[in-house]
């Protein structure tokens, strides 16, 4: 706790609870962001203020509201840009049609060129981490640095596969649906988020894992969007399979920008051991940073936002690794 107190005294870390967003998210978007389209009709949002450009790449099919704390943070001088995927709806969520990762990467490249943006920092969450890696390699001259938040990197060649329980179960679901798509309506009902059966969780560590791995309660419906309708669920399966087949390891090998990985030690969606093996699978010109948040799950940008904002300020604005705190462990990977 001395480390936290010192960071707070320096103004690096707030010890106050994270305040709720002051206005409903649609109002924040309308007040703070411009909605624009490329010549190809690709929609994107860009903040009306801020000096440091940040490209945010969220998980495919998840509504943008899951990033409401970052997008509404008035203390960060970030010019935030979010590009809508061809297959998803940034506001409503869900996956309305199938599109592959290279198409999304090309759309992002066009937006960056249209806005004449350079010296950009990337933030990629969940399966958006794959697209962030592809973008960092493809648009290297424009990209300053890269942050991966709980990235889903299954299919990464050259690293032994260690799927999380969620990834393994979803692979079984989508393998079944690829053969019997008519079962999708049944799976839509089965896959709705269910609360843990606390009565059966008698082991303290198992209870802690179940609790800290839960999604934010106020976002539980939004997080189910890709699996809430039949067409969306089928498109979700096709996109995950396409992502896994895409050679992300080739793009990863070409990344030279400074990189930080943010994980939560109770992440129930991805396997941190696998992600760290990916990080250590290559030699870094500039040591990569692993910032692990104790007590966090798959949503540190929402549930642990004070720590998350502190990390972005340190890495993006000051060009250094965040200071270790009572709940943040820092590891350098070279």
Secondary structure, DSSP 8 states (H G I E B T S, - for coil): -HHHHHHHHTTSS--S-----SS-HHHHHHHHEEEEE-TT--EEEEESS-SEEEEEE--TT--GGGGHHHHT-TT--EEEEEE--TTB-TTT-SB-S---HHHHHHHHHHHHHHTT--SEEEEEETTHHHHHHHHHHHTTTTEEEEEEES---TT-TTS-----HHHHHHHHHHHHHHH-GGGHHHHHHHTS-----GGG--SHHHHHHHHHTS--GGGHHHHTGGGSSHHHHHHHHHHHHHHHHS-HHHHHHT--SEEEEEEETT-SSS-HHHHHHHHTTS--SS-EEEEEETT--S-HHHHTHHHHHHHHIIIIIS-S-----SSEEEEEE-
